[in-house]
Amino acid sequence: MALDIRTPIGFLFAILGVLLLGYGLATLGSSSYEKSLGINVNVWWGAVLFVFGGVMLWLGRRGRP
């Protein structure tokens, strides 16, 4: 049973994405986002990391024999 490297990488990025997305949603309306032109960067990058992790998991599953 060979472990495809995309599977643990996908889990890592998906978990980090969920954590960052949750933190961004928990701090909505915070004054700290004034520095980034009012854009909640944590929500956007959390979503990007979560999607990337999902793609890596999908590719890891698809590559199994």
NORURPE-V95341 format. One record per helix or strand of 2 or more residues. SS is the DSSP state (h for helix, s for strand). FROM is the first residue (numbers start at 1). TO is the last residue. If there is no record, write none. Layout:
# NORURPE-V95341
SS&FROM&TO, SS&FROM&TO
This chain:
# NORURPE-V95341
h&5&26, h&31&36, h&41&62
